[in-house]
Amino acid sequence: MPRVLAVSLRRGHHFSKTPSLSIRLLTGLGVDGDAHMGETVKHRSRVRRDPTQPNLRQVHLIHSELFEELRQKGFNVNPGDLGENITTSDIDLLALPAGTRLHIGASAVVEITGLRNPCIQLDTFQKGLMAATLDKNATGDLVRKAGVMSIVISDGDVRPGDTIEVEQPAMPHRPLQPV
């Protein structure tokens, strides 16, 4: 069953986030106390381009299976290290369509808006990590593995061990694109 492996947040704009015992998701805002919380975009490079655009990156989720894949390539990555708020287990986040809602724990709901586009900061964290989070599929298309971004639909506390229920959007499904 899909579940939460770890939760993390950080007040300032730093690459990694600090693991926590729980996080509070706030509807339309994101993770209470996190640097990326807000109705409008908080990612510094995006703020420079247009500070009025909606924040489609309120909550960042990464599948823990990526960490094992990266370990096999010689990287040491743990929950929160790549800046994610929620580290998941037993759910293929990258295969979900845009608009999928994840019901987490007792009441929190996030809606997936798109893919995290890996950036050069990954290489600052560990040399070669950016390339390790990118791949090609059978048809040669770029695959971004650094997790998904989402917005908060319903308030709630999220803790390690919480279950995740997947609610797919109505057809036709839209594939995830970078946001």
Secondary structure as UniProt FT lines:
FT   STRAND          3..9
FT   STRAND          18..20
FT   STRAND          23..26
FT   TURN            27..29
FT   STRAND          30..31
FT   TURN            32..33
FT   TURN            35..36
FT   HELIX           44..49
FT   TURN            51..52
FT   STRAND          59..63
FT   HELIX           65..72
FT   TURN            73..74
FT   TURN            79..82
FT   STRAND          86..89
FT   HELIX           93..95
FT   STRAND          101..104
FT   TURN            105..107
FT   STRAND          108..115
FT   HELIX           121..125
FT   TURN            127..128
FT   HELIX           129..132
FT   STRAND          134..136
FT   TURN            138..139
FT   STRAND          142..144
FT   STRAND          148..154
FT   STRAND          156..158
FT   TURN            160..161
FT   STRAND          163..167
//
